[in-house]
Structures are given as structure tokens and as C-alpha cells.
Amino acid sequence: MADLNCTVENCTYNEHYLCAKGDIMVGGRHACNCGDTCCESFSRRREGHDAYTSSLSHASSTISIDCEAVKCIYNQNYKCRADHVDIEGCGACESRGTICATFAEKQ
């Protein structure tokens, strides 16, 4: 499990830069840089609706991360093994507007 910091404030799972989903999926099967990745678990917060928390009663700083970015040095058998992960995407409207800023390509 990784320490996660998420700056995608308009995601329904975001609660004070933490994630309340419980686990996330990072997409980017052919990613060669962080711009080619995304948080597939992103769900846009709708105006006038409360955020929901899935199986968690509150957001957590540690989270399980499944990852399709097989060229990332932290990807081991489709699981992220980084100690700390940053998900970014200010103003994202869909998952493609987010990135895994922790991505580092295997050499």
C-alpha cells in the first residue's frame, strides 16, 4: 500500500487530498511518461451532490493501487510498489485529465 496524495479536488472520492475509494486503478498501458497515465478510478464530483466513500467511512492516506503502466519502475505484477504516489489533475472533467505524477519509466 502506498501513501497517496491526490490533488484532483473535483473527484468525488477526494477528501482533503486523500482518497476515500479504498483502492484505485492507474491507467497507461503504453505510458512512457506521467502524461500518458491517468487515474481510471476518477469520478467527477457533481454540483450539489455530496462525495461518496465506497467501502471506506473516511479518506485514507494509504491505499492499494492497481496499475496498468507496465513500463513504470514501481509496477510489479500490475500493483504499484511506490512508497508515495501523487495523483494530479487540477480541473479534470474525466480520468484522462488526471496523471500519476510518480510514474518513472524503466530504463
Backbone as numpy.savetxt, mean C-alpha at the origin, in Angstrom:
# Nx Ny Nz CAx CAy CAz Cx Cy Cz
5.75 -9.00 8.62 4.90 -7.82 8.62 5.80 -6.57 8.62
5.35 -5.59 7.88 6.13 -4.36 7.73 5.47 -3.21 8.47
6.29 -2.26 8.88 5.76 -0.99 9.37 5.33 -0.22 8.13
4.08 0.21 8.10 3.55 0.89 6.93 3.20 2.33 7.25
3.64 3.22 6.38 3.23 4.62 6.44 2.54 4.92 5.12
1.28 5.33 5.18 0.50 5.60 3.97 0.07 7.05 3.95
0.49 7.77 2.92 0.12 9.18 2.80 -1.06 9.39 1.85
-1.73 8.31 1.46 -2.88 8.40 0.57 -4.11 8.70 1.43
-4.24 9.96 1.80 -5.27 10.37 2.76 -6.69 10.16 2.28
-6.93 10.10 0.99 -8.29 9.92 0.50 -8.65 8.45 0.28
-7.83 7.54 0.80 -8.18 6.11 0.79 -9.08 5.83 1.99
-10.09 5.06 1.79 -11.05 4.77 2.86 -10.41 4.03 4.03
-9.29 3.35 3.79 -8.61 2.60 4.85 -7.60 3.45 5.62
-7.28 4.65 5.13 -6.27 5.47 5.77 -6.82 6.14 7.03
-6.11 5.94 8.11 -6.47 6.57 9.38 -5.19 7.10 10.01
-4.97 8.40 9.88 -3.78 9.06 10.42 -2.50 8.42 9.89
-2.43 8.19 8.59 -1.28 7.64 7.87 -1.01 6.17 8.17
-1.96 5.50 8.79 -1.89 4.07 9.03 -2.99 3.41 8.21
-2.93 2.09 8.08 -3.91 1.37 7.26 -4.80 0.52 8.15
-6.10 0.60 7.93 -7.07 -0.16 8.71 -7.59 -1.38 7.95
-7.00 -1.70 6.81 -7.50 -2.83 6.03 -7.06 -4.17 6.62
-5.87 -4.23 7.19 -5.37 -5.48 7.76 -4.28 -6.10 6.92
-4.42 -6.00 5.59 -3.40 -6.44 4.65 -3.62 -5.70 3.35
-2.56 -5.56 2.57 -2.70 -4.88 1.28 -1.98 -5.68 0.20
-2.31 -5.34 -1.04 -1.65 -5.93 -2.22 -0.97 -4.80 -2.99
0.33 -4.94 -3.19 1.07 -4.00 -4.03 1.14 -4.61 -5.42
0.70 -3.86 -6.40 0.74 -4.31 -7.79 1.96 -3.77 -8.51
2.28 -4.39 -9.63 3.40 -3.94 -10.44 4.25 -5.10 -10.91
3.61 -6.09 -11.49 4.29 -7.32 -11.92 5.54 -7.04 -12.75
5.50 -6.03 -13.61 6.63 -5.74 -14.48 7.37 -4.46 -14.05
7.16 -4.02 -12.81 7.73 -2.77 -12.32 9.26 -2.80 -12.32
9.83 -1.70 -12.80 11.28 -1.50 -12.76 11.63 -0.30 -11.88
10.62 0.43 -11.44 10.80 1.57 -10.53 9.50 1.75 -9.74
9.55 2.58 -8.73 8.38 2.73 -7.86 7.17 3.30 -8.61
7.40 4.08 -9.66 6.30 4.63 -10.45 5.48 3.58 -11.19
6.04 2.40 -11.31 5.33 1.30 -11.97 4.56 0.42 -10.99
4.56 0.79 -9.72 3.84 0.03 -8.69 2.57 0.77 -8.29
1.73 0.12 -7.52 0.54 0.77 -6.98 0.01 -0.05 -5.81
-0.82 0.56 -5.02 -1.53 -0.16 -3.96 -2.85 -0.64 -4.55
-2.92 -1.91 -4.88 -4.13 -2.49 -5.47 -5.30 -2.48 -4.48
-5.01 -2.31 -3.20 -6.06 -2.32 -2.17 -6.70 -0.95 -1.97
-6.21 0.06 -2.67 -6.77 1.41 -2.56 -8.26 1.41 -2.84
-8.99 2.10 -2.00 -10.42 2.31 -2.20 -10.71 3.77 -1.86
-11.18 4.50 -2.83 -11.39 5.94 -2.65 -12.47 6.22 -1.62
-12.13 7.09 -0.68 -13.08 7.53 0.33 -14.10 8.43 -0.34
-15.36 8.14 -0.12 -16.43 8.94 -0.72 -16.89 10.04 0.23
-17.15 11.19 -0.33 -17.61 12.35 0.44 -18.86 12.00 1.23
-18.85 12.31 2.50 -20.01 12.08 3.35 -20.12 10.67 3.89
-19.15 9.80 3.59 -19.16 8.43 4.10 -17.98 8.23 5.05
-18.21 7.51 6.09 -17.13 7.19 7.02 -16.21 6.16 6.39
-14.97 6.20 6.81 -14.04 5.15 6.38 -14.46 3.85 7.05
-14.12 2.75 6.43 -14.41 1.47 7.04 -13.10 0.74 7.31
-13.15 -0.26 8.15 -11.92 -0.85 8.64 -11.78 -2.33 8.37
-12.63 -2.93 7.58 -12.53 -4.35 7.28 -12.49 -5.14 8.58
-11.46 -5.97 8.76 -11.42 -6.84 9.92 -10.79 -6.19 11.14
-10.21 -5.01 10.98 -9.56 -4.35 12.10 -10.50 -3.33 12.73
-10.41 -3.21 14.04 -11.23 -2.20 14.70 -10.59 -0.83 14.63
-9.28 -0.79 14.35 -8.58 0.48 14.17 -7.35 0.24 13.31
-6.77 1.30 12.82 -5.60 1.20 11.95 -4.39 0.70 12.72
-3.49 0.07 12.00 -2.30 -0.51 12.61 -1.06 -0.02 11.88
0.05 0.11 12.60 1.30 0.51 11.95 2.02 -0.67 11.32
1.68 -1.90 11.71 2.27 -3.08 11.07 1.19 -3.80 10.27
1.59 -4.29 9.10 0.61 -4.85 8.19 1.26 -5.91 7.30
0.46 -6.87 6.88 0.91 -7.89 5.95 0.77 -7.33 4.53
1.82 -7.48 3.72 1.80 -6.92 2.38 2.11 -8.02 1.36
1.12 -8.34 0.53 1.34 -9.21 -0.61 1.86 -8.31 -1.73
2.74 -8.86 -2.57 3.38 -8.00 -3.57 3.60 -8.73 -4.88
3.13 -8.12 -5.96 3.32 -8.65 -7.30 4.59 -8.12 -7.97
5.27 -7.17 -7.35 6.46 -6.55 -7.94 7.66 -7.48 -7.75
7.74 -8.50 -8.60 8.74 -9.55 -8.45 10.17 -9.07 -8.69
10.34 -7.91 -9.30 11.68 -7.37 -9.51 12.18 -6.54 -8.33
11.39 -6.43 -7.27 11.77 -5.65 -6.09 12.64 -6.51 -5.17
13.67 -5.90 -4.60 14.57 -6.64 -3.71 13.87 -7.13 -2.45
12.75 -6.53 -2.09 12.04 -6.92 -0.87 11.00 -8.02 -1.11
10.77 -8.39 -2.36 9.76 -9.39 -2.69 10.35 -10.79 -2.54
9.74 -11.57 -1.65 10.12 -12.97 -1.48 8.85 -13.81 -1.55
8.71 -14.55 -2.64 7.54 -15.39 -2.84 6.23 -14.60 -2.73
6.22 -13.43 -3.38 5.03 -12.56 -3.44 4.64 -11.97 -2.09
5.57 -11.90 -1.16 5.37 -11.23 0.13 6.44 -10.16 0.27
6.06 -9.01 0.81 7.03 -7.94 1.05 7.77 -8.23 2.35
9.09 -8.20 2.29 9.93 -8.47 3.46 10.67 -7.22 3.94
10.28 -6.05 3.45 10.90 -4.80 3.92 10.47 -4.55 5.37
11.35 -3.93 6.13 11.01 -3.58 7.51 10.03 -2.42 7.56
10.16 -1.50 6.59 9.30 -0.31 6.55 8.88 -0.06 5.10
7.60 0.26 4.90 7.06 0.51 3.57 6.32 1.84 3.56
6.56 2.63 2.52 5.85 3.88 2.32 4.97 3.76 1.08
3.67 3.98 1.26 2.73 4.05 0.15 2.37 5.52 -0.02
2.49 6.03 -1.25 2.23 7.44 -1.52 1.22 7.59 -2.64
0.60 8.75 -2.69 -0.37 9.02 -3.76 -1.31 10.14 -3.41
-0.78 11.31 -3.17 -1.59 12.46 -2.80 -2.65 12.73 -3.88
-3.89 12.75 -3.47 -4.99 13.04 -4.39 -5.39 11.91 -5.31
-4.95 10.69 -5.02 -5.26 9.55 -5.89 -6.77 9.34 -6.00
-7.20 9.01 -7.20 -8.61 8.70 -7.45 -8.82 7.22 -7.70
-7.73 6.51 -7.99 -7.78 5.07 -8.24 -6.42 4.49 -7.84
-6.32 3.18 -7.80 -5.09 2.54 -7.34 -3.88 2.95 -8.17
-4.05 3.19 -9.45 -2.93 3.59 -10.32 -2.36 4.95 -9.96
-3.03 5.69 -9.11 -2.53 6.98 -8.64 -1.69 6.85 -7.39
-1.45 5.62 -6.95 -0.64 5.37 -5.76 0.66 4.68 -6.17
1.66 4.72 -5.30 2.92 4.02 -5.55 3.46 3.43 -4.26
4.26 2.40 -4.41 5.04 1.89 -3.29 6.40 2.57 -3.40
6.64 3.58 -2.57 7.87 4.35 -2.63 9.07 3.57 -2.11
8.84 2.42 -1.52 9.92 1.60 -0.97 10.52 0.70 -2.04
9.85 0.53 -3.17 10.34 -0.35 -4.23 11.80 -0.06 -4.56
12.59 -1.12 -4.66 13.98 -1.01 -5.12 14.23 -2.21 -6.04
14.65 -1.93 -7.27 14.82 -2.99 -8.26 16.03 -3.87 -7.94
15.83 -5.18 -8.11 16.94 -6.13 -7.98 17.94 -5.87 -9.09
19.19 -5.96 -8.77 20.26 -5.75 -9.77 20.74 -7.06 -10.34
